[in-house]
Amino acid sequence: MGGPIWYQLYPTSRWEITEKLVHRAEAAGCPVLVLTIDTQAGRHTETLDRFKRLDSRKCVDCHGTKPADFYRRKPMFAGLDMTGVTTANPALTWEHVRRLKGLSHMKLLIKGIETREDAKLCVENGVDGIIVSNHGGRAEESGRGTIDCLPEVVDAAASRIAVLVDGGFRRGTDIFKALALGARAVCIGRPYIWGLSAFGQPGVERVLDILRGELELVMKQCGTRSIAEITRPFVT
């Protein structure tokens, strides 16, 4: 890929499978393991249900419906017995997190933290970083945006571990606000997927160019000469 790739881990319902996935990611050269914890109990996708297909054509002819079909399409599960295994673990505990930390030399980030209390627990349990996330609003649907959660998580982390954020970042001004509130970095999802879907790799590069250009513009307007000069007084 020309650069280090982070591995996003969904903790499976069987520890030995999780362990093999972690070792496989480390062997592939991943320096960072991102444990996703915000969908462990599942989710009620009410909005998605309203857009369900109404025609009678059988998607199963091409796509399949069984979990085995899902795992077969993903190379990271190759050679693993996924019978009865799910990619969510409602029984996940902080002991599980500590065991993950001890499995490899990769940095461990937790994706899905939204409160100061959980941020403090991340610090106490040796986590290397946090991604403030609500899975694009599909896991936690209170209407509270991740940028609203960001300040309390940053304050609780108190610069002891890195705090990143994702969820709904569409413009350079959005990125500026998150950096001002203390995020070390901003993660994007849908924008680069839109670019990829429309124009392939050039589309992704164009999305990044637009976001970078907008960020530089607002930085100039605010008189910030570097990322380090973007501080909370600009938005509070």
Stockholm file with secondary structure:
# STOCKHOLM 1.0

chainA/1-236         MGGPIWYQLYPTSRWEITEKLVHRAEAAGCPVLVLTIDTQAGRHTETLDRFKRLDSRKCVDCHGTKPADFYRRKPMFAGLDMTGVTTANPALTWEHVRRLKGLSHMKLLIKGIETREDAKLCVENGVDGIIVSNHGGRAEESGRGTIDCLPEVVDAAASRIAVLVDGGFRRGTDIFKALALGARAVCIGRPYIWGLSAFGQPGVERVLDILRGELELVMKQCGTRSIAEITRPFVT
#=GR chainA/1-236 SS CCSCCCEEECCCSSHHHHHHHHHHHHHTTCCEEEEECTTTTCCCCHHHHTTCCCSCCCGGGTSCCSHHHHHHTCGGGTTCCCTTCCSCCTTCCHHHHHHHHHHCSSEEEEEEECSHHHHHHHHHTTCCEEEECCGGGTSCCSSCCHHHHHHHHHHHHTTSSEEEECSSCCSHHHHHHHHHTTCSEECCCHHHHHHHHHHSHHHHHHHHHHHHHHHHHHHHHHTCCSGGGCCGGGTC
#=GC SS_cons         CCSCCCEEECCCSSHHHHHHHHHHHHHTTCCEEEEECTTTTCCCCHHHHTTCCCSCCCGGGTSCCSHHHHHHTCGGGTTCCCTTCCSCCTTCCHHHHHHHHHHCSSEEEEEEECSHHHHHHHHHTTCCEEEECCGGGTSCCSSCCHHHHHHHHHHHHTTSSEEEECSSCCSHHHHHHHHHTTCSEECCCHHHHHHHHHHSHHHHHHHHHHHHHHHHHHHHHHTCCSGGGCCGGGTC
//
